[in-house]
Amino acid sequence: MTALQDKHEKEIKHILAKYPTDEKRSAVMPLLYIAQRKAGYVTKQDMLEIAELLSISTTEVASIVGFYTLYHDKSGGKYRIQVCNDLPCALRGSGQFLEELCENLGVQVGETSSDGILSVEAVMCLAACDKAPMFQVQSHSDISYHENQTVESALQTIEKWRAEETDK
Amino acid sequence: MSELVKNEAAQNMVTLTIDDHTMSVPEGTLVVDAARSIGLDIPVFCYHPKMEPVGMCRMCLVEIGTPMRDRTTSEPILEDDGSPKIQFFPNLMTGCTFRASEGMVVRGYTEKVTAARKEVLEFLLTSHPLDCPTCDKGGECPLQNLTMQFGDGESRFIYDEKMHSAKHVALGDLIFLDRERCIQCARCTRFQDEIVDDQVIGFSNRGRALEIVTFSDPGFDSYWSGNTTDICPVGALTTADFRFGARPWEMNASASICNHCAVGCNLTFNTRREVKSGGEKIIKRVMPRQNEAVNEIWICDKGRFAYHFTASDQRLNQPLIRKDGKLVPSSWELALDLVTSRFKNAGENLVTLAGGRLSNEDLFNLAELSAHLGGDALLYSDMAGGDLVSRLGVGEGTNFSDMGPETAILVVACNLEEEAPLWWLRIKQAAERGAKVIVANPRKTKLDRSAIHNLRYEYGQEAGLVTALLSAISPKQPKSPAFVNKLAKDKEVKAAAKALSEAENTVILFGSEGTSYAASAALAQACANLLIASGHIGRPNNGLIGVWDKGNAQGAWDMGLRPSEDLDAALKTSQAVYISAADPAGDSKQYASALKKADFVVVQELYMTATAELADVVLPAQAFTEREGTYTSGERRVQRFYPAVPSLPDLLPDFGITAEIAGRLGLELEKTAPASVMLQIAEVVPDYAELTYQKLAKVEKQFPLIGREDVYYGGTSYQNSQGLGVQLKPAAQNGDSPVLVITELPEVKLSGEELLAVPVTRLLDLGNTVTPSEVLVTRLAKPHVALHPQDAEKLGVEWGSKVKLILNGSTQTVLVEFDNSMPHGVVLVPRSLGIPIISPTPATIKVL
């Protein structure tokens, strides 16, 4: 049960070195990012391994994954499109934006496209109410904001990603 | 927190007013606790007096004001009538996080407060399923009670929009979660984290999606899981054992004492008449009963779930006599007459062998009968030191809850969480208050986490280790073996010795992991020497505690029974053997063959044990749940238990059967009233001279205040109304001044390929009183052994594989586990899992 360690030995060592040996548990967040980089979500196996590395319980690791919205415990698209539809955004039309975006992409909210490239999620406040409709994209290990969107502008960006992915 | 009134003298007191009641409490007391201490209610859900406050549920909102002071002069500002002017906070404050200060005024019943309570309840109920009629908590549910008291009759939320979630989530084999009922107070997750250090349940997600999850394997893997159902303020957590079993108001409550280990936790048996038991009362569940000096308000899962043996259909229900090689039913008259005549013939060649789960009354009568005939009264145990505990045991008034920085605690040769869970918990908590805990074991145990020093030694060196501690504090000891001198120079040992000798109070708990009887005697004496040399005897919170393998082993020592140094020989040479509550034949083939050679064997038991199978006469006894009696805990607290259910027809209590036999031999012993046996004990056993059943039944006010009306505050643990028991004074507290006794340290020798097999204790074993509880079956340890991974590699054994274990002349197939903290050359063999082992013994392992 050392897949994660074997693959990222140096990086993990580097992270652990930042924390006192009796406070290793603080390294849980960066280690989860490493784990998530691999498949876009944290597997149960990764959680077990991180728990053992840090001498905490697997349940505690799972709780942390569950608490933070940017950690995922289920597989999704390579690009996770997270549209904010909280009240201020909704007042600026994010509801309709989300609906039309899904229609155009042929994906339901919370689901992943059949090519596995993208998934669409509705999320709570992303602190950009004045620039709605907006969405955040979590891809590879990056996060980016796309503000003042129309369905057209969003589709353009998405097509670009699709093309990049197919080129690979 | 909860200890608010106990330490009044030591702390600054402040005076505050809650709803026109003025009271003095130690500075820093939480407002809810201050209110509770005089019986006032500030309702809570998330707050629990045994845990740190979190202020999550908002149920305890109250108006809080403090005296105003002039900003330039700091002088109090007064009203026209001369009373201090109070400034109230503009918002309602949470009483569970706010600490009392001088002159504070709290209003708990204003319109504003009542409205807030109503709103909090309405909010909590938005997605609550309101399935009270089928909920196990109904009738003892804080949410139900507080809604009746403060809630509105109607909700403004739309019923059809209620969020629905899973209703039967098995968090583990013992605990079920109903996600709809959960109000997310985090009492359970905090209990597992803060109190018992098993963080195996946690919160996942947030907001409305927040839910309790477990990722441990097996699920909810903790010996303490049942307690979460007591403190759950709703019906979200229920036990697999009791769910849908009965309504709380249908059940009677009777006080009892757990006899699975030497802690002596106070219990309440909830009973009810049922059709399936022919209209008779049966036990429906076991609840903790508050005793702040013993178990506070907690019990372990063994105590909670391993009670089904009483109602087992395997119980013996009539006397049996061997006829033509077969055991056949007999009348009591016939059986007792036969026993009497054979005992009479045996005279001083009668061997009485009793188990440590019997009550003091049973053991006393057995000892009296044995003395009458001049025979030996033996305790079935391989652990020594009960006599030393009666002389140097912890002083009257000892309470782990009182221990802090001034106390050092040494725990040696035992895995405390497995052997005496509540002691583990209370010592862990003492460590959190600053007590210096020193753990000495050949391997890692859970208590190591709480220790300032972890001392390691080889199995067989336990007495040597303690002697080394003694040498480190008082160097003028007689010549010790080389390994002791070496240990005494070890830096960690020296530091531990310093901590032990310099502490104002020192308690030593000794167990029997890895000890033979002789080694156990040496260990107990070494511990006694250390306490005598450092002057830690005869006072409260000082002295020796035996971590016995059975609930009333200390009581057995006090009643004069002693383990035999050579039980095999004692059995073989006897003319009659009288065995009660012990199963030597089940534990060892050697004892089985010795019993086969014995002339006449009488077994007094609950079940047809392997020993009973070999008996000439089998006498069925009442279970402790069917009668009265007393047990003496490892801390020498004598406690009463009461009958919970009616006895099977025609059965007698153990002391009664013994008295019947004694009567036929011309010795009058009390046969019906255990209270009268106690009067006789008081006459004969000096330490028990002051005891009566009335004294044992005395109670006093305990903190936190818990109980049926206050179920919102402490949980469903029972208030103690039937006795806190009496802690006996050890001889050292009565003026006895013991001297050091230096014993020779035993050595263990192994040859060639052999490993040293060491019996260890697992909490959930396959004991006779455990296995009838079906709910525990999946949690019980499987027959297995533990090896050091390097030893395993040498043997070519993999983790989880099956091997042949050869020891004590028997061969068995067992699973292998690894423990990389244990010494090399050792195989750990759990007791009571069907592998015949009593003392450390040579063994070989063969790969299958």
Chai-1 contact restraints between the chains, C-beta under 6 A:
chainA,res_idxA,chainB,res_idxB,connection_type,confidence,min_distance_angstrom,max_distance_angstrom,comment,restraint_id
A,S57,B,Q199,contact,1.0,0.0,6.0,A-B,restraint_1
A,S57,B,V200,contact,1.0,0.0,6.0,A-B,restraint_2
A,T58,B,F215,contact,1.0,0.0,6.0,A-B,restraint_3
A,T59,B,Q199,contact,1.0,0.0,6.0,A-B,restraint_4
A,T59,B,V200,contact,1.0,0.0,6.0,A-B,restraint_5
A,T59,B,G202,contact,1.0,0.0,6.0,A-B,restraint_6
A,T59,B,T214,contact,1.0,0.0,6.0,A-B,restraint_7
A,T59,B,F215,contact,1.0,0.0,6.0,A-B,restraint_8
A,T59,B,S216,contact,1.0,0.0,6.0,A-B,restraint_9
A,E60,B,Q199,contact,1.0,0.0,6.0,A-B,restraint_10
A,E60,B,G202,contact,1.0,0.0,6.0,A-B,restraint_11
A,A62,B,F215,contact,1.0,0.0,6.0,A-B,restraint_12
A,S63,B,G202,contact,1.0,0.0,6.0,A-B,restraint_13
A,S63,B,F203,contact,1.0,0.0,6.0,A-B,restraint_14
A,S63,B,S204,contact,1.0,0.0,6.0,A-B,restraint_15
A,G66,B,S204,contact,1.0,0.0,6.0,A-B,restraint_16
A,G66,B,N205,contact,1.0,0.0,6.0,A-B,restraint_17
A,F67,B,R206,contact,1.0,0.0,6.0,A-B,restraint_18
